């Protein structure tokens, strides 16, 4: 079995395949970010790195049985500027289409954010399958809504595991039982983070704030806003004497259902960036289970 993963990131596809117990002979990865490549090679040293997706020569590849990708989503995200296919990052979706048509893999999987129906329909038209909506909250402590286009058959929703944020918070760092209350702040997101002395519970990807609701953590960055614009935004803060704090790397790994320690040895910033751009692994492994 040969796998080609485009925009491979930290190789969540390999983690998912291994969780399923699915054997593969070659795993080809297209990625250009050095941090994510280093994390991948630390964990999966046999990965065959191909570099820039636009420079892949299909004549140098064997028969590909599984083509997977989570193409850049900044041009589609409701939290972004909604530039759709004019955004150069989102245009990379067509590289997936091009390689899918040339390689004719047995199975394919494309993940992306929830987007306007008109953009979604364009992707559906090119791939020939309707997307499956799955929220990561079913297997994780995060509210992460995503669309999955795949020809892997018989995909159903995973069972709700009922995991809450308090289930993954580490002891001795914050009180796991404290409720969260809503506070409003006026200013810029970036300035707020710079001035804060006690660190808020958030995933610092420079795109927005995250709040806890019904025990799940989710993004609340105002739609279409720039992090440097001045506006009033919501923050979920612990009620009482407990300080704000950032989530630890191991907590972030658990939110993405990545093995704890997977990004160990890299800076906090690098780990956060890589994890934030990755897949919720247990959703992918749930889909891959149908390959058996």
C-alpha positions in Angstrom: 0.0 0.0 0.0 1.3 3.4 -1.0 0.1 6.6 0.6 0.6 10.2 -0.6 -0.2 13.0 1.8 -0.3 16.5 0.5 0.2 19.4 2.9 1.2 16.7 5.3 2.0 18.9 8.3 3.1 16.7 11.2 1.8 13.6 9.5 -1.4 13.0 11.3 -2.3 10.6 8.5 0.5 8.2 9.6 -0.6 8.5 13.2 -4.2 7.6 12.2 -3.0 4.6 10.0 -1.0 3.3 12.8 -3.9 3.6 15.3 -6.0 1.6 12.9 -3.3 -1.1 12.5 -3.2 -0.5 8.7 0.1 -1.5 7.2 1.6 0.6 4.4 4.8 0.2 2.3 5.5 3.8 1.4 4.3 7.1 2.9 5.1 10.0 0.6 4.6 13.5 2.2 4.4 16.8 0.5 5.3 19.6 3.0 7.5 22.7 3.0 7.4 23.9 6.6 10.7 22.9 8.3 9.2 22.6 11.8 6.4 20.2 10.8 8.9 18.2 8.7 11.2 17.9 11.7 8.4 16.7 13.9 7.3 14.2 11.3 10.8 12.8 10.8 11.4 12.5 14.5 8.3 10.2 14.8 8.3 8.6 11.4 11.9 8.6 10.0 10.9 6.4 7.0 8.7 9.2 5.6 9.6 10.0 2.0 9.5 13.8 1.8 8.7 15.3 -1.6 8.7 19.0 -0.8 6.6 21.5 -2.7 3.2 20.2 -3.8 3.4 22.2 -7.1 6.7 20.4 -8.0 5.7 16.8 -7.6 6.5 14.6 -10.6 3.9 11.8 -10.8 6.2 9.8 -13.1 8.5 9.3 -10.1 5.7 7.8 -8.0 4.4 4.3 -7.8 0.7 3.4 -7.9 -0.9 5.5 -5.1 -3.6 3.6 -3.2 -4.5 6.4 -0.8 -4.3 10.1 -1.4 -5.0 12.4 1.6 -4.8 16.1 2.2 -6.0 18.9 4.4 -5.5 21.8 2.0 -4.9 25.3 3.4 -8.1 26.7 4.6 -7.4 30.4 5.2 -9.4 31.5 2.1 -12.5 29.5 3.2 -12.6 30.0 6.9 -15.5 31.9 8.5 -12.9 33.4 10.8 -10.9 34.7 7.8 -11.6 37.2 5.0 -13.6 34.8 2.9 -11.5 35.3 -0.2 -12.4 31.8 -1.3 -10.5 30.5 -4.4 -8.8 33.8 -5.0 -6.7 33.3 -1.9 -3.4 31.9 -3.1 -3.3 29.4 -0.2 -6.8 28.0 -1.0 -5.9 27.8 -4.7 -3.7 24.9 -3.6 -6.8 22.8 -3.5 -6.5 22.5 -7.3 -3.1 20.9 -6.8 -5.0 18.1 -4.9 -7.5 17.9 -7.8 -4.7 17.8 -10.4 -2.8 15.0 -8.6 -6.0 13.0 -7.9 -6.8 13.1 -11.6 -3.3 12.1 -12.7 -2.6 9.4 -10.1 -6.1 8.0 -9.9 -5.8 6.7 -6.4 -8.0 3.9 -5.2 -9.1 6.0 -2.2 -8.9 9.7 -1.4 -9.7 12.0 1.5 -9.8 15.8 1.7 -10.4 17.7 4.9 -11.3 21.4 5.1 -13.1 23.9 7.3 -16.9 24.6 7.3 -17.3 27.2 4.6 -20.0 29.0 2.5 -22.1 26.6 0.5 -21.0 28.1 -2.8 -17.3 27.2 -2.1 -18.2 23.8 -0.7 -20.1 23.0 -3.9 -17.1 23.9 -6.1 -15.0 21.3 -4.1 -17.8 18.8 -4.4 -18.1 19.2 -8.1 -14.3 18.6 -8.6 -14.2 15.6 -6.3 -17.5 14.0 -7.3 -18.5 13.2 -3.7 -20.5 15.2 -1.1 -18.7 16.2 2.1 -19.3 14.5 5.5 -19.7 17.0 8.4 -18.0 15.8 11.6 -17.3 17.8 14.7 -14.2 16.8 16.6 -16.2 17.2 19.9 -17.4 13.6 19.5 -13.9 12.3 20.2 -12.2 15.2 21.8 -12.5 18.1 24.3 -12.7 20.7 21.4 -15.4 22.0 19.3 -13.8 21.7 15.8 -16.2 21.5 12.9 -14.8 20.1 9.7 -15.9 18.8 6.3 -14.5 15.5 4.8 -14.7 14.6 1.1 -13.9 10.9 0.6 -14.7 7.9 -1.5 -13.9 5.6 1.4 -17.3 3.8 1.8 -19.7 3.5 4.7 -18.6 6.4 6.8 -20.7 7.0 9.9 -20.3 9.5 12.7 -18.1 8.3 15.6 -19.8 7.7 18.9 -19.7 10.6 21.3 -17.1 9.8 24.0 -18.3 12.6 26.2 -14.8 14.1 26.7 -14.7 17.5 28.4 -11.9 20.0 28.8 -11.6 19.3 32.5 -10.8 15.7 31.6 -7.5 16.6 29.9 -6.4 19.6 32.1 -3.3 18.6 34.0 -3.4 18.5 37.8 -1.5 21.1 39.7 -1.8 23.8 37.0 -5.3 25.0 37.4 -8.4 23.9 39.3 -10.2 21.4 37.0 -13.6 22.0 38.6 -13.7 25.8 38.3 -16.5 27.1 36.0 -15.8 29.7 33.3 -17.6 33.0 33.1 -17.9 35.5 30.2 -15.9 38.7 30.2 -15.9 41.4 27.5 -12.8 43.3 26.5 -12.3 46.1 24.0 -9.0 46.4 22.1 -7.0 44.3 19.8 -6.4 40.6 20.3 -2.7 40.9 20.0 -2.4 43.8 22.3 -4.5 42.0 24.9 -2.2 39.0 24.8 0.9 41.2 25.1 -0.5 43.2 28.1 -1.9 40.1 29.9 0.4 39.1 32.8 -1.3 35.9 33.6 -2.1 34.2 30.3 -5.6 33.2 29.2 -6.8 29.7 28.4 -6.5 29.8 24.6 -4.9 28.3 21.5 -2.5 31.0 20.5 -2.5 30.8 16.7 -2.7 34.6 16.3 -6.1 34.3 14.7 -8.4 34.4 17.6 -9.5 33.6 21.1 -10.9 30.3 22.4 -13.6 29.9 25.0 -15.0 27.0 27.0 -18.7 26.1 26.5 -20.4 23.0 27.7 -17.0 21.7 28.7 -15.6 22.0 25.1 -13.1 24.6 23.9 -13.9 26.4 20.7 -12.8 29.4 18.7 -14.7 32.7 19.2 -12.7 35.1 17.0 -15.2 37.5 15.4 -15.9 36.7 11.7 -14.0 38.7 9.2 -12.0 40.7 11.8 -8.3 41.3 11.7 -6.4 40.6 14.9 -5.0 44.1 14.8 -8.4 45.8 14.6 -9.9 47.4 17.7 -13.2 45.8 18.6 -15.0 44.3 21.6 -14.4 40.5 21.9 -15.4 37.8 24.3 -13.1 35.9 26.6 -13.9 33.0 28.9 -12.0 33.4 32.1 -11.9 31.3 35.3 -14.2 32.6 38.0 -12.6 33.3 41.3 -8.9 33.6 42.4 -7.4 31.3 39.8 -5.1 32.8 37.2 -5.4 32.6 33.4 -3.0 30.3 31.6 -2.1 28.9 28.3 -2.9 25.3 27.6 0.2 23.1 27.9 1.6 21.2 24.8 0.4 17.8 26.2 -3.1 19.2 26.7 -3.1 20.5 23.1 -1.9 17.1 21.9 -4.8 15.5 23.7 -7.2 18.0 22.2 -6.0 16.8 18.7 -5.9 13.2 19.9 -2.2 13.1 19.1 0.0 10.8 21.2 1.3 12.8 24.2 4.9 13.7 23.6 4.6 13.6 19.8 5.9 17.2 19.6 8.3 16.9 22.5 11.7 18.5 21.9 10.4 21.5 20.0 9.5 25.0 21.2 6.1 25.7 22.7 5.3 28.1 19.7 6.4 25.5 17.1 4.3 22.8 18.8 1.3 25.0 19.1 1.4 26.0 15.4 1.9 22.5 14.2 -0.9 21.1 16.4 -3.3 23.9 15.5 -2.8 23.1 11.8 -3.1 19.4 12.2 -6.0 17.0 12.1 -8.0 15.5 15.0 -6.4 12.1 14.6 -9.2 10.0 16.0 -11.6 11.4 13.4 -9.2 10.4 10.6 -8.6 6.9 12.1 -12.4 6.5 12.4 -12.6 7.1 8.7 -9.6 4.9 7.9 -11.1 2.0 9.8 -13.4 1.6 6.8 -10.4 0.9 4.6 -10.1 -2.5 6.3 
